[in-house]
Structure formats: C-alpha cells, structure tokens
Amino acid sequence: MSQKDFRNELKRIFTNYKRITPQVESGLQRLGILIGRKKNHVVLFVSNEKGRHSVSISATGSDKREGLNIVSKIARLKFC
C-alpha cells in the first residue's frame, strides 16, 4: 500500500472520530495497526522499517480535529 493510500484509508477511518468503535478497530487492524486499551486512552502500535512505535490517543475525541490529528501522528510514524 502506498503512503497516499495508507493516509487516505486512515482519513476514512477517523472521519468524524468521537470514540474507538468496533468499525474503527477493524479498520486499523486491516492496516496492520495493533490496539491496546488503557482506562481513558488507547495505545496504537504502528510498525515501520525501523521498528514498532506507539501512539497514545484519547478513548473519546475532544473536538472535530481530533481524527485528523491522529491521522497525522500515525502517518508520520509509519513513514518516517
């Protein structure tokens, strides 16, 4: 999957993000992103050529930009 396709799929998954739903989880798993849960946060494990990195996100989104901010974090780690 190209970088552009990966980013577009992430955008599709996190459009109107409010909380981690089963649909969001399955979409992330299709992209090869592992999910760990904590009390108020979710930890996403993103793998790239250099190893595995983690991204901690809120279990519930705070505003309408939350989903796009998550996409940016994940894409930066995946293709750094």
Stockholm file with secondary structure:
# STOCKHOLM 1.0

chainA/1-80         MSQKDFRNELKRIFTNYKRITPQVESGLQRLGILIGRKKNHVVLFVSNEKGRHSVSISATGSDKREGLNIVSKIARLKFC
#=GR chainA/1-80 SS CCHHHHHHHHHHHHTTCCBCCHHHHHHHHHTTCEEEECSSEEEEEEEETTEEEEEEEESBCCSTTHHHHHHHHHHHHHTC
#=GC SS_cons        CCHHHHHHHHHHHHTTCCBCCHHHHHHHHHTTCEEEECSSEEEEEEEETTEEEEEEEESBCCSTTHHHHHHHHHHHHHTC
//
